[in-house]
Amino acid sequence: MKITVELPIYVQTAKNKTKLIGMNWYRNTHFHEESKTKRYYHELVSALLKLPRKHLTGVIKTSYKLYYKNSQSDLMNIVSVIDKYLLDALQEIKIIDNDNVLNYRKCEIEVMGQDKKNPRLICEITGEEELK
């Protein structure tokens, strides 16, 4: 079973600026801003995955496709934060049981190219039966 969601890599901050969500932002932002952004991603994932939702059991794998705005973007800075927000959201809405190392075993990441108008991360999450 596979679930696919498309997530933005830029969001509006409290100061009404657009920020790239990545480790540099995560490290430097105020915890209220980070908490608000995490809630935004949780609500977005929940809204994108309509009821009834599929439940993925056992071992899961993620596959990410990045469309960047700026060619100086650092791939792992972006994917690491959004991966955490996505998996926490999937766990919260009961699509996955847990995102620990017993369940989350594989992650593939590919840079697809530049898209200045719609920078995004396409996320595919695959359940155990598809990994064999």
FENDA-V277041 format. One record per helix or strand of 3 or more residues. SS is the DSSP state (A for helix, B for strand). FROM is the first residue (numbers start at 1). LEN is the number of residues. If there is no record, write none. Layout:
# FENDA-V277041
ss->{SS:SS}
from->{FROM:FROM}
len->{LEN:LEN}
This chain:
# FENDA-V277041
ss->{B:B:B:A:A:B:A:B:B:A}
from->{2:10:18:23:31:60:75:104:120:128}
len->{7:3:3:6:18:9:18:11:7:4}
